[in-house]
Amino acid sequence: MCGIVGYIGHENAKEILLQGLEKLEYRGYDSSGIYLLNETGQGELFKEKGRIATLQSLIPTAASGTNGIGHTRWATHGKPSRENAHPHQSTNKRFTIVHNGVIENFSQLKQMYLSDGTFASTTDTEVIVQLLAKFVADGQDTKTAFKRVLSILKGSYALAMIDTATPELLYVAKNKSPLLIGVGKDFHVVASDAMAMIHVTDQFVELMDQEMVILQAEEMLIENQTGEVVERAAYTALLDATDIEKGTYPHYMLKEIDEQPAVLRKIVQHYQDAHGNLAVDQEIVAQMLQADRIYIVACGTSSHAGWVGKQLLETLTHIPVEVHLSSEFGYNPPLLTEKPFFIFLSQSGETADSRQVLVQVKEWGYPTLTITNVQGSTLSREADYTMLLHAGPEIAVASTKAYTAQIAVLAVLAEVVGKSKGLPLTVDMQHELGIVANGMEMMIDDKEKIEQLASEFLAVSRNAFYIGRGLDYYASMEAALKLKEISYIQTEGFAAGELKHGTIALIEEGTPVIGMITQENVAGHTRGNIQEVASRGGHVMVIAMDGLNEAGDDFILPKTHPLLTTLNAMIPAQLLSYYASLHRGNDVDKPRNLAKSVTVE
C-alpha cells in the first residue's frame, strides 16, 4: 500500500510529483502530500487528508523546487489525518521523509532513543525521521546516520529522504516494499510503480532489499548493506502512457471489464509456439511433471482464481492441487509432500503476504512459479519462473481482468502440462478460450440488462448472498468479494448445499440471493437450494448458462466449456457490482479502506 514519488534534477518538481501521485492513488487515498526543496535549501511542505485533488488545491502556483518527494497514504499506524499524512519531518525541519511499509519495532526504538522527543503524529514513519535527526545531532554525517537508522529498523520499508543541508541529494532505501529509480536526461525520479513516472522516462533501475541509494541530478550511487557499490543497468518499462488513462470511460473498472475479451486473446496469442500450438517454458513443465502435488498460494481475488485453477490442473494434469491463503500459510504451513511445486498468483507481484511465503519456500529449496501481471516485480524476480498475465495495467482497486487472466493462464498451463504428461486432450483450450472471449463481448454489450438487475435487486439491500456448487461456488466467492468491496453490501459466497447447515437462518424477506448455475451435474441440486431460499422470502436472481436455463431465469450466459464457465459467469457479477456501487453514489475505483497493491503483511 501507499505510493511514493521523488524527483531530483533541474526542472520544477511540483507537477512531476503531483502527476506521479495521481497515477499511484490506487495504492492509497487516505491522505497525500509533497515536499519541495529549492537549490538554496528552502523547503515547502504541503499535505492534507483526502484525495490528491484536495492536495492540489492547497499548493500555490508559485511553489517550486528542484528536489522533491511525495506520498499517497493507506493508513496503517494512525488514523487518516493531516498530522499523520506524509511527508514527515524531524522537529528541527532539516529532514523530510516518505515511507511505504511497516516498521515493526517502532515502539521499541521510540522508547530506546526518543523517549524525550516530541512527535507530531502517531505513525511509525515519524520515528524514522526523528531517529535520523538524533543521530546527526550526536555528530554523525547524514549518510552514516541514515545507514545506522536502516540497520536498526525491523519490518518493511521503501524510503525517500531529503536533507535541507544538501539540496543536491536525494536519499533512497528499500527493504521488502517495492521501489524503483527512474533515469532521465539530467534527472532521476523515484517511484513505487513505473507507471507513476512513465510520463517522464521509460528507463528504470530495480532496487533490491537492504540497498541504499544517493541520487543527484546526473549521478546515482547504490550501496548494499555492507557498503559495497552496486552497478545495475536500467531496463525499459514496457508501458504505454495511454494504457493507464481512462479514455472515454467514466471509471477504470468499467474500462477493465470491457478489456477482458482482448486480454484472453492476447494470452492465447502470447503462449503459442511457432506452429500455433499452446506452449509454456519447458523448464516449468519439467518441474511440474516431477511434482507430486501443486500448492497455489495467493490472497483475495487471486486465491479465488486459484480455486478455479485447482479444478483445471487436477482435471487436465491429474496432479493433486492445494490452494492456500498466503497470510495463513506463512505462519501455519501445512504438512508438505516430498516433491511439491509452488505457484504464486498475484496481480501486482508485490503482495507482501505472498512474498514472505515465497522466501520460506525458497529456503526449503522447492521450485516456484509466479503468475503475475507485472514483469520485474518482486515475486517475479525472486521466483524460479514467471508467467505473465499480459493484461495491461489494472488501476481499479476491484480486480477484474487480472482475475480473468490468471484463470486463462492457469488453463493454458494445465493443458500444456497434461499433454506433456501423455494424457488425452479433453479440451482444446485455445479454441475454447476464443469462445469465452466472444461470449464475454456479447454480455458486455448487454450492460443495460445488468444495470437493470442491479437496480432491481441491489438498490437498497444491506446484505446479499451468492450461491453455487463446484466451480459455481468458486465463482460465488469472487462475485461476493466484488460486490462487498465496492458497494459495501455485506455479501457472502456460499456452497449452495451448505445453506441448510446454518446459513439459511440469515435469509429474511427480500434478502437478495444470486444463484449461479453453469455445471450440469449439480444444476438440479442448486435449483432445489434456490427454491429453499425463495420459500423463506429471499429475493432470488438466477444466472444460468445457456442449455441449463429455465423460464424465469434472470440472465443467460453464453454456452461455454464446463471448465471455463467461471470466466463468463464473472462478467455479469462484475457489472452488477459496478452498477450497485454507482447507484449508491460510491467511488467505484477507490472504495473506502482499501488499496490496490497490498505491500504490507
Secondary structure as UniProt FT lines:
FT   STRAND          3..8
FT   HELIX           13..24
FT   HELIX           25..27
FT   STRAND          31..37
FT   TURN            39..40
FT   STRAND          43..49
FT   HELIX           52..58
FT   TURN            61..62
FT   STRAND          67..73
FT   TURN            82..84
FT   STRAND          88..89
FT   TURN            91..92
FT   STRAND          95..100
FT   TURN            104..105
FT   HELIX           106..113
FT   TURN            115..116
FT   HELIX           125..137
FT   TURN            138..139
FT   HELIX           142..152
FT   STRAND          157..163
FT   TURN            164..165
FT   TURN            167..168
FT   STRAND          170..176
FT   STRAND          180..184
FT   TURN            185..186
FT   STRAND          187..191
FT   HELIX           194..196
FT   TURN            197..200
FT   STRAND          203..206
FT   TURN            209..210
FT   STRAND          211..215
FT   STRAND          220..223
FT   TURN            225..226
FT   STRAND          229..230
FT   STRAND          235..236
FT   HELIX           241..244
FT   TURN            247..248
FT   HELIX           252..258
FT   HELIX           260..270
FT   TURN            274..275
FT   HELIX           282..290
FT   STRAND          293..298
FT   HELIX           300..317
FT   STRAND          321..325
FT   HELIX           326..329
FT   TURN            330..331
FT   STRAND          340..346
FT   HELIX           352..364
FT   STRAND          368..372
FT   TURN            375..376
FT   HELIX           378..382
FT   STRAND          385..388
FT   HELIX           401..420
FT   TURN            421..422
FT   HELIX           429..444
FT   TURN            445..446
FT   HELIX           447..458
FT   STRAND          463..468
FT   HELIX           471..487
FT   STRAND          490..495
FT   HELIX           496..501
FT   HELIX           503..506
FT   TURN            509..510
FT   STRAND          512..517
FT   HELIX           520..522
FT   HELIX           523..535
FT   TURN            536..537
FT   STRAND          539..545
FT   TURN            546..548
FT   TURN            551..552
FT   STRAND          555..557
FT   HELIX           562..564
FT   HELIX           565..583
FT   TURN            584..585
FT   TURN            592..593
//
